[in-house]
């Protein structure tokens, strides 16, 4: 047998395999679905309806973005001590942090929102005594409180995992240079950990954007709340289609933004 015959690459498979047929079929179904949605929106277009309810959609979108932005920031602040407690060698501290993360990651966000919105009303006299009833009687504030506690649990695990992914040699190298632990964490560990955590953080924000639709159930007129109100007045299905398109646009913008940031902060790793 010649050397050329031994080194020759295997022949490419011919014909249509089951996987290829299934893949093309799924793509065709998605294309047909998108074409059908576009055709429906064109045929069902109502200029008067758009002019009347479009400002409400803009207002609802602003409420959604404000709710998610405040919750993400507050959750990020809360996640730092929680992540520290999760990594602590103190069993009591780490146990409490584990219980917190376990509860908020193991129960639905909808149930947590209901517990805050409907549950705090049972403690109205106590809340009035400490001056907190003015905050919790507003549905928007209850949503922020529940969302912040929920995302803090997820962000704490993201931060903990990212920090622990940094090799121990980084700590040892920083110690050999005389850096204190706080300096090492701030100048050496966190910059590397945030690169690892960027995509999970982006996914968490996207999940919060989509999960924020549940606040419509507790009378917050966010994007989904306005959509429900519009449908209840018009019984026009395209009100939900437009809401879905807006959510999709937001998610795509966030996804591309995270990818752009990742390319920028990892440019030194590209060869």
N, C-alpha and C positions, 0 to 999 in steps of 0.2 A: 504494500500500500504506500503511495507517495505521500510526501509531506504536505503537498497542496491539498490532497484529499482529506487529510487529518485536520488541517487548520480551517477548512471551509466552514463558514457559519451555517447553521441549520436553515433549511428552506422556510420561507415565510408561510404561515398557514393560509390556505385559500378557502374561499367560500364564506358563508355567513354562519358564525357560531350562534348558539342560543343567547349568550351574553350580549353579543353585538346586536342581534335582532331586538332583544329586550331593551337595550339602551336606546336604539333608534325609535322604538315604539314609545318609550317614555318621553323622549324629546318631542316627538310629534304630538303627543297628548298635551304637553305643556304649551307648545306653540298654539295648538288649537284652542286651549283654554284661554290663553292671553288674547288671541284674536277674537274669541267670543266675548270676552270682557270689554275689549275696545269697541267692538261693534255694538254691544249693548249700551255703552256710555254715549256713543255717537247717536244712536237711534232714540235713546231716552233723554237726550239733552233737553233741559228746560231752563231757558235763560232767566225767567222770573224767579224760579226756585233758587238758582245759583246766586242771583243778586240779593235775594232776601236772607239766605242762610250762610253765605260765604263769610261775612263778618263774624258770625258765631263760631265757625270753624277756626278762624284765625285766633279768636279769643280763647277757645278751648285748647288749641295747640300751645298757646302761651302758658296756660295753666299747667298743662302736661309737662312742658319743659321746665317750668319753674319748680314744680313739685319734685321732679327727678333730680334737678340740679341741687336743690337744697338738701334732699335726702342723701345724695351721693356725698356731698361735702361733709354733712354731719356724720354720716356713716364712716367716712374716712378718718375723721377725728376720733370717733369711738373705737375704731378698729385697732388703733395703735396700742392703747393699754390692754385691750383684749388679746391681741397677738403676743404682747409681752407676757401676759399672764399664762397664755397657753404654752409658752416656751420656758416658763419659770420652773425651777426645781422644787419650789414650794408646792406640796401636793394639794393643800387647801386652795391656794390661789389658782393653780392649773385646773383643779377639779371644778371650781366655780366657772371658770372660763369655758371649760369643755361643756358643762351643762348648758351654759348660755348658747354656745354655738350649736350644740346638739338640738336644742329646742327650736331655735329660729331657722335652722336648715332642715329640720325634720318635719315641720308643720307648714301647711299652705299659707302663703302670704294673705290670701283672702280671709282665712280664719283669724290670723293675727290682727288684721284690720278690723274685723268684726269685734274681736275681744277689746280692742282699744275704743272703738266708736260706741259700741253698745255697753261695754263693761264699765267704763269710767262713770257712766250715768248713775250707777249704783252707789258710787262714793261721792256724790255731789256735795253733801254737807261737809265732808272732810276736805274736799278740794276747795270749797269756798273758804274754809277756815285758813288754808295756807295760800289763798289767792291764785289758785291754778284753774279754777273752773272757767274763767274767762278764756283761757287757752283751749281747754278740751271741749268746750261746747261748740266750737267751730269744726265742721267736718274736714276742712282742708288741713287744719292743724293736727287733727287725729291721724289723717293720712300721712302727713310728714313724720309724725312720731312713730307710727308703725313701720313705715318704709325705712326710716333711719335705723331702727333697731334691727330690722331684717337684713339690710345690706351691710351693716356693721359686722354681722356674723360671717357673711361671705367674704367681705374684704379682709377680715382678720385672718381667715384661713388662707386667702391668696397671699397676704403679706408674710404670714408665717412660713408658708411653703417656699416663697421666693427667697427669704432670708436663709432658710435652712439648705437651699440649693447651692448657695455659695460655698465653695470648698473651705475646709478648716485651715488650709494653708494660707488663705488670705488673712485670717485672724492672727496666725502665727507670724506671718511676715510683717504685719502692722505692729505687733508687739515687739518684734526685734528692732523696729525703727523707733521705739519709744512712744508710740501712740497710745493714748488711753482708750478704754473700751468705747466710750461715747464718741470720741473722735474717729475710731475705727468704724463704728457703725455708720456715722454720718458721711464720712469721706471715702470709705472703701467698700463697705458691705452694701449699703442702700443703693448707690448708683448701679451696682451689678444686679442687685435684687429687682430693682424696678424694671430693668430690661426684661427679666424673666416674667415679671408680673404684668407687663403692659397689656398683652393680649387677654389674659383673664380679667383684668380690670375693664377692658373694652367690652368683653362679653357680658360682664356684670351690668354695665351701663345699658347695654342693649336689652338685657333681660328686664331691667327696671323700666325702661321705656315701654316695653310690651306689657309688663305686669301692671303698669300704672292705670291701665284701662279698668281695673276692678274698682277704682275709686268712684266710678259712675254709680255704683250700687249704693254708696253712702251719700248720695246727693251732691257730689262735687262735679261741677260742670267743666270737666276737662274735655279733651277731644272726643272720647267715647261718650261722655255725658251729653255733649252737644249733639252727637250723632243720634243717640237714643231719643233726645228731645225732637230732633228734626224728623225722625222716622215716625214718632208718635203723632206728629201733626200732618205729615204728608203721606205716610204709608208708601213712600217711594224707596225701593230697595237700593237705589244707587247711592243713597246717603251713606250706607255701610260700605259700599264699594269705594267711595271716595275716601272714607276714613282709613280703609285698609291700604289704599295707595299712599296716603300721607304717612302712615306708620312705616310702610316699606321704604319710602324716600328717606325718612329720618334714620332708619337702620342702615341703609346703604351709605349715607353721608358719614355716619359714625364709623362704620367699618372701614371706609377708605381713609378717614382721618387717622384711625389707629394704625393702619398700614403705613401711612405717610410718616407718622411720628416714629414708628419702629424703624423705618429706613433711615431716618435722620439720626437717631441716637445710636444706631448700630453701624454707621458708615465706617467706623474705625475697624470693624470686624470683617469687612468685605475685602477680598483679595482679588 
